[in-house]
Amino acid sequence: MADSAAAQLYDLIRQDGELTRSLFRQALQDPGGTVQRIRQLGQERGLELTDDTIRQFIASLDDDASKQWLVKARGGL
């Protein structure tokens, strides 16, 4: 269930270009804070996720854009 909630939240974030860019910029400076922000975005949408669930989901992504994002923000994600 957590994986489906994470996938649903990921799709919502990916559909919002400004939010995606904002999270990317934050991840470059504060990766741990980015995970917390993603968790808060989920809570606002009724999706209960843990920081670990978010990190695991992000690590499992298999598309080039996400992999590039992870390489740049690897520190705390």
N, C-alpha and C positions, 0 to 999 in steps of 0.2 A: 504494500500500500504506500509506503514512504517513497519507493521508487517511482510509482505512478504520480504521486504528488510532486516530486521533484521534476519529473518530465513535463508535467502540466505547467509548472512554474517556469521552467526553462523555455517552453514554447511561448508563454506570455511575454517573457523578457525579450526573447529573440524577435518578436513581432513589433517591439517598441524600439526603434533605432536610437532615439535619444537616451532612453534608459540603458540600453546596451552600451553605448559610448560612455555614459556616466559611470557605470559599473566598471568598465575597463579602466578608465582614468583612475578611479578609486583603487582598483586592484594593484595598479602600478605603485601606489604610495602606501596603501594600507590593506594588504590582502585579507587579514583577519577581520578587519572592519567590513570588508566587502561581503564576506560570508554572513556576518551578522545582519547586514543590510538585506541580503537576499532572503534570509530567514524571516526578517520583519516583513518584507514584501509578501512572502507566503502567508504569514499570519494575517495580514490585511485581507487576504483573499480566502481565508478559512483553511489554508493548507498548513498543517502542523509538521514542521521539519526540524531536525536537529542539525547542528553545524556539521557533524560527522556525515550525516546522510547527504547533505549538500556537497561536501568535499568528495564523497564516494561517487556521487552522480557525475560531478564535473570530471573526475578522473576517468570515468567510463565513456565519456563522449568520444565519438569516432568520426568527427568531421573536421576538415582542415582548418576552418575558421576557429573552432573551439580549441583545437590543438595549438594553434598559434597564440591564442589568448592565454592558454595555460602556460606556455613556454615563457611568455613575458611576465605573467603574474605568479609564477611558480612558488615564490617565497612562502606564503601562508595558506595558499589554497591547496 
